[in-house]
């Protein structure tokens, strides 16, 4: 092989790419990362981090309301959208700097520009060409908006983070994480919000009880849910507002339409197919269990390979690949017991199998669940309820799934994920003392299966 510039050339400086780069460099590899857009990728810039900051902001309206039941008398609240947006931008800039420093501290070369793969060992960025023993594609995914009349009038979550001003009314179209999260955010910030979804119930890959609970709770907070509803066209009116033409023949007026109808892998125009890399119809890269493509020297991780679009999964895959390539220790990341949270309002946390998945795999399944009003809301007057559920293998007694809707669901289920990863049984849960009074203690006090 000709003289190599790098042992690993990473295309994409998102969470997965940066983790793979710096861990590989720590193992002694010569590493470069090319990034055409922003260091830190979707999660840091237009994903997890700014979204969670907006979730916190949106929740204050409810906190101000709830405070009255605890004796607090507050003046009229006023929300300043530009201040939130600017403070968020300042935090993102700080994180961009941290990511750059992470690469620099490990001696990773950061190359800013669009990269294309020329062959199994060559990458071009602008007019420069680089030779590498291994190439890693970690370009992530991008919001997808279907083709329909008026498509140019809608925005995606990318643009929602940078709105000049908040609209009075918004329609969110979609039924996944991003749709339900932004519906809660915008509603909490005082925007009249409607969520439209083409199916009978959103979050279709999640536990049915969990989905139904969230569908009951969101309207209590002011979000209008419209299921079995499709958009045929979006028309801009003379006053600047938008009119949606719906599948049932009705029309809906609003000021902003946010499409959250999925994301597509960013694999186009990278030169991959010409090199022999196999792509699926949706653009995702086909890899084996160790993230190797059809071309042995070209690898891929994260959202660009399809599957769950989760930052911790991408970073874990990056670490596994670094170990495989530069330690000779072949590793893969299991998708079993994958924990996740939806920062809706109320929040959702889940790990393991849904009841439906468990019943499809196991002959005897026990389900334990509860729904209750948290202690805080006995004084706040807030009608929100919390839902908790355990799915158990009736033969082995192993807990297969943990599901929750309610405050701090993500924080609570993260701890439950450790238990599932360790193979905890229902007897272990029963033998664990609860912390009283908390909502989380309900997970260890559920005794009677409901079905």
Helices and strands as residue ranges (DSSP letters): E 6-11, H 15-26, E 31-35, H 41-46, H 48-67, G 68-70, H 81-105, E 109-112, E 115-119, E 122-125, E 128-137, E 141-143, G 151-153, H 157-160, E 169-173, H 177-188, E 192-196, H 208-218, G 219-221, E 224-226, E 231-236, E 242-246, E 251-254, E 257-259, E 263-265, H 272-275, E 298-300, G 302-305, H 311-326, E 340-342, E 348-352, H 355-361, E 365-372, H 377-380, E 386-393, E 399-405, H 409-421, H 426-431, G 440-444
